[in-house]
Structure formats: structure tokens, C-alpha cells
Amino acid sequence: MDGILYLTDKNNKKRFVQIDIDKYGGEYLEDLIDGLIADSRKDEESIPFNEAMEKLKKAGKLDE
């Protein structure tokens, strides 16, 4: 794929990827990183939206 380079280990197994920022930077790269962050947090405990909003309001992070 143009602008994507896979780096391999000594056994020719794909280990890393280099992405051309000029070609795929901005929105594409942000979406990729957002997806990786979301995937890394998928097993974290969640709380209901209303509870999160109340905590933010009490902490002064949101207007009442």
C-alpha cells in the first residue's frame, strides 16, 4: 500500500508499521489512534453517563 511500510523481524514476521504522515496524517491518523485507544480500554469498568456527568459537575469541570 502506498505510504505504508511494514517492518519485519529476523523471521520476516511483520512487527511494526510506518505511516507516511504527509499522505495519511490528520484525520486518518487521528481515527487510527482513537481506535487503538478505545480498543485498549475495552475491558475497563464503565459507569453510567448520568453518573459521570454528576461527578464532572461536582468536580467543577462542567456548568451546573
VENZIFEN-V372043 format. One record per pair of residues at least 6 apart in sequence whose ideal C-beta (glycine too) atoms are under 7 Angstrom apart, sorted by the first residue. I is the first residue (numbers start at 1). J is the second residue. D is the distance in Angstrom with one decimal. If there is no record, write none. Layout:
I;J;D  I;J;D
This chain:
3;19;6.8  3;20;3.7  3;23;3.9  3;24;5.8  4;17;6.4  4;19;6.1  5;17;7.0  5;18;4.3  6;14;4.7  6;17;5.6  7;15;5.9  7;16;4.1  7;18;6.7  8;14;5.6  8;15;6.1  9;15;5.0  19;29;6.7  21;29;6.8  53;62;6.9  56;62;4.6  57;64;5.9
